[in-house]
Amino acid sequence: MMLDGSAVVVRHALSTDLPAMVALLANDRLGALREMPTPAGMGSYLAAFESIDKDPAHQLLVCEHAGEVVAMAQLSFIPGLSRGGSWRAQIEAVRTRADYRGRGLGREFIWWAIGQARTRGCSLVQLTTDKSRTEAHRFYAQFGFTASHEGLKLLLD
Amino acid sequence: MMLDGSAVVVRHALSTDLPAMVALLANDRLGALREMPTPAGMGSYLAAFESIDKDPAHQLLVCEHAGEVVAMAQLSFIPGLSRGGSWRAQIEAVRTRADYRGRGLGREFIWWAIGQARTRGCSLVQLTTDKSRTEAHRFYAQFGFTASHEGLKLLLD
């Protein structure tokens, strides 16, 4: 897609995108409480990046526009016995820079993720979204996602 | 734990447990609609078993009692950038044979899964449960899980 006359590109993230990705995670109402966008914190993000990057079961994606990373998402492929022994695709950590929200980048990502899930023969795509993100629920409904499940979380110390 | 005088053992699943596991998946109000517990269907379950079994990011577990597989669960470990670059543990496909429900096997599994998640340094444990499984919500609340998220699913053709 084009935005303000230049192309938006969805591509795999590189380690050099890490500062921009961590900034996206931290610059979020919920993320502000739990991210460490400091030089001291970067070591653990880099280790996580490497774990994701080396495993073909995971894809870390960014949207680049005018030379800047303006959105991100993670896609994971999980094998399972249920539903006839089928794979599922799981979307995590979808974030768009504040000044790019509502301009179609998220849609670009989700269509891309659904396409990848089909290519890999997944039987479903799943994600959870905090119940306080009411705008996200409307956003995902447009792709056919149904809020059929409770998303339960247990934080460990 | 002991049940009727003999031990309940949580262990990793073997390929020879597959027929019992597929029967557990199929013998379920929702699973009855989407599983294929027939000889012709076993090939895809075996392929799925092998994908899970060969990847240390996944653990397929069974509860054995008196020589029979009476419950199952899958545990997956997923790396992520969010929450300071932390891993999360995800529980899928928890099923208990009808005659063993309400006898503490599920509790055994979930404590086991939470222990594994701590050992691997995960920051959270997550799962989704169909909104129609109201008894499951009460079950998970006892471990401290909160229904903070919507669980969105998109079935692919």
Interface residues (C-beta under 8 A of the other chain):
Chain A: M21 V22 L25 G31 R34 E35 M36 G41 S44 Y45 L46 A47 A48 F49 S51 I52 D55 A57 H58 L60 M72 Q74 S76 I78 P79 G80 L81 S82 R83 G84 G85 S86 W87 Q90 E92 A93 I114 A117 R118 C122 S123 L124 V125 Q126 L127 T128 T129 D130 K131 H137 Y140 F143 G144 F145 T146 A147 S148 H149 E150 G151 L152 K153 L154 L155 L156
Chain B: M21 V22 L25 G31 R34 E35 M36 G41 S44 Y45 L46 A47 A48 F49 S51 I52 D55 A57 H58 L60 M72 Q74 S76 I78 P79 G80 L81 S82 R83 G84 G85 S86 W87 Q90 E92 A93 I114 A117 R118 C122 S123 L124 V125 Q126 L127 T128 T129 D130 K131 H137 Y140 F143 G144 F145 T146 A147 S148 H149 E150 G151 L152 K153 L154 L155 L156
